[in-house]
Amino acid sequence: DAEGKTARVGGWGHLIDDTGSGYALGRDALGAVVHALDGRGEATLLSSLIYDFWRISDERRLIEKVYSTSEKSNIASLSPLVEKAALQGDEIARAIIEKNAGELTGLVASIYRKLRLENMRLALLGSLMSNDTLLRESFLGQLAEKLPAVQVKDPDMDAASGAALWAWQLVQRK
């Protein structure tokens, strides 16, 4: 805030909470696929899109592909498929996007409350929020509805530079 007070929400990493990330969308897509396979969820276009993308043919291969590496990029690489399925009318994919957009809106609301900000400016970073995606569109819609005082602006710098500046400012205060 104007006095230099900071607060943290989100950014806990993909093993704890990485809402709105490519990894989160990919993980949610895989969850939807296995729910459909189990009969716990509706059929989704995500199943065929993921099978085709990974060039696999059945659930055994799906498990092998998911657990063949600990690289989170393996799961994150599925995020464009969620957008593709949603654009083709898949309600499950659309729900994944809406859920993640809602969680991102919740992160902003939490900072807004913690810092008691009247005029909050928000820069969107990361490929899913910097580009014209359904996640960005849904997030901006929910944000405008729930927190109309928040102003979205272009970033002043890239995320790495911002993190370095923030760390430098923390050191200077001590």
C-alpha positions in Angstrom: 0.0 0.0 0.0 1.1 3.7 0.1 2.9 3.1 3.4 4.8 0.1 2.2 2.7 -2.5 3.9 2.6 -5.8 2.0 0.4 -8.9 2.1 0.7 -12.3 0.5 -2.0 -14.4 -1.1 -1.6 -17.3 -3.5 1.7 -18.3 -5.1 2.1 -21.3 -2.8 3.3 -23.5 -5.7 1.7 -26.3 -7.7 1.7 -28.9 -4.9 -0.3 -26.7 -2.5 -2.2 -24.1 -4.4 -1.4 -22.7 -7.9 -4.8 -21.5 -8.9 -5.2 -20.1 -12.4 -1.9 -21.4 -13.6 -1.4 -23.7 -16.7 -0.7 -26.5 -14.2 -3.9 -25.9 -12.4 -5.9 -26.0 -15.6 -4.1 -29.1 -16.8 -4.6 -30.8 -13.4 -8.3 -29.9 -13.4 -8.7 -31.2 -17.0 -7.1 -34.5 -16.0 -9.5 -34.7 -13.0 -12.4 -34.2 -15.3 -11.2 -37.0 -17.6 -10.8 -39.5 -14.8 -14.2 -38.5 -13.3 -15.7 -39.3 -16.7 -13.9 -42.6 -16.9 -15.1 -43.5 -13.4 -18.7 -42.5 -14.1 -18.4 -39.8 -11.4 -18.6 -37.0 -14.0 -20.0 -36.2 -17.4 -18.2 -37.1 -20.6 -15.9 -34.3 -21.8 -14.2 -33.4 -25.0 -11.1 -33.0 -22.9 -10.7 -36.8 -22.9 -10.1 -37.1 -26.7 -8.1 -33.9 -26.8 -5.7 -35.1 -24.1 -5.4 -38.6 -25.6 -4.7 -37.1 -29.1 -2.3 -34.5 -27.7 -0.3 -37.1 -25.7 -0.7 -39.8 -28.5 -2.2 -42.3 -26.1 -5.1 -44.7 -26.4 -6.4 -45.7 -23.0 -6.4 -44.9 -19.3 -3.4 -47.1 -18.5 -1.3 -45.0 -20.9 -2.9 -41.9 -19.3 -1.5 -42.9 -15.9 1.9 -43.7 -17.4 2.0 -40.3 -19.1 1.0 -38.3 -16.1 3.5 -40.1 -13.8 6.4 -40.5 -16.3 8.0 -37.2 -15.1 7.8 -34.9 -12.1 8.0 -31.9 -14.5 5.0 -29.7 -13.9 5.2 -28.6 -17.5 3.9 -32.1 -18.5 0.6 -31.2 -16.9 0.7 -27.5 -17.7 1.0 -28.3 -21.4 -2.6 -29.4 -21.3 -4.0 -26.0 -20.4 -4.5 -24.9 -24.0 -6.8 -27.9 -24.5 -9.1 -26.6 -21.8 -9.5 -23.4 -23.8 -10.0 -25.4 -27.0 -12.6 -27.6 -25.5 -14.5 -24.6 -24.0 -14.5 -22.8 -27.3 -16.0 -25.9 -28.8 -18.8 -25.8 -26.3 -17.6 -28.3 -23.7 -19.3 -27.3 -20.4 -16.8 -29.2 -18.3 -13.9 -27.2 -19.8 -15.9 -24.0 -19.4 -16.5 -24.8 -15.7 -12.8 -25.4 -15.2 -12.1 -21.9 -16.6 -14.8 -20.3 -14.5 -13.7 -22.0 -11.3 -10.0 -20.9 -11.8 -11.1 -17.3 -12.7 -13.3 -17.2 -9.6 -10.3 -18.4 -7.4 -8.1 -15.7 -9.0 -10.8 -13.1 -8.2 -10.8 -14.4 -4.7 -7.0 -13.8 -4.4 -7.5 -10.2 -5.5 -10.4 -9.7 -3.1 -8.2 -11.1 -0.3 -5.4 -8.6 -1.0 -8.0 -5.8 -1.3 -9.3 -6.6 2.2 -5.9 -7.3 3.8 -4.5 -4.0 2.7 -7.7 -2.0 2.9 -7.1 -0.5 -0.5 -9.5 2.0 -1.9 -7.9 2.3 -5.3 -6.1 -0.8 -6.3 -4.2 -1.2 -9.6 -3.6 -4.7 -10.8 -1.2 -5.8 -13.5 -1.8 -9.2 -15.1 1.2 -11.4 -15.8 1.7 -14.9 -17.1 0.7 -16.2 -20.5 -2.8 -17.1 -19.5 -3.5 -13.6 -18.2 -1.4 -11.5 -20.6 -2.9 -13.1 -23.7 -6.5 -13.1 -25.0 -7.7 -16.2 -23.3 -11.1 -17.4 -21.9 -9.5 -17.4 -18.4 -8.5 -13.8 -18.7 -12.0 -12.9 -20.1 -13.8 -14.7 -17.3 -11.4 -13.3 -14.6 -11.9 -9.7 -15.9 -15.7 -10.2 -15.9 -15.8 -11.6 -12.4 -13.4 -8.9 -11.2 -15.5 -6.1 -12.6 -18.6 -7.6 -11.0 -17.2 -8.2 -7.6 -14.5 -5.5 -7.3 -15.3 -2.7 -9.6 -12.8 -0.3 -7.9 -9.9 -2.5 -9.0 -8.2 -1.0 -12.0 -6.4 -3.4 -14.4 -3.3 -1.8 -15.9 -0.5 -2.9 -18.2 2.6 -4.2 -16.2 5.4 -1.8 -15.7 7.9 -4.6 -16.1 8.1 -8.4 -16.4 7.4 -10.7 -13.5 11.1 -11.5 -12.8 12.1 -7.8 -12.7 9.1 -7.1 -10.4 10.1 -9.8 -8.0 13.7 -8.5 -8.0 12.5 -5.0 -7.3 10.2 -6.2 -4.5 13.0 -8.1 -2.9 15.4 -5.2 -3.1 12.8 -2.9 -1.5 12.3 -5.4 1.3 16.0 -5.4 2.0 16.2 -1.6 2.0 13.5 -1.4 4.7 15.5 -3.5 7.2 
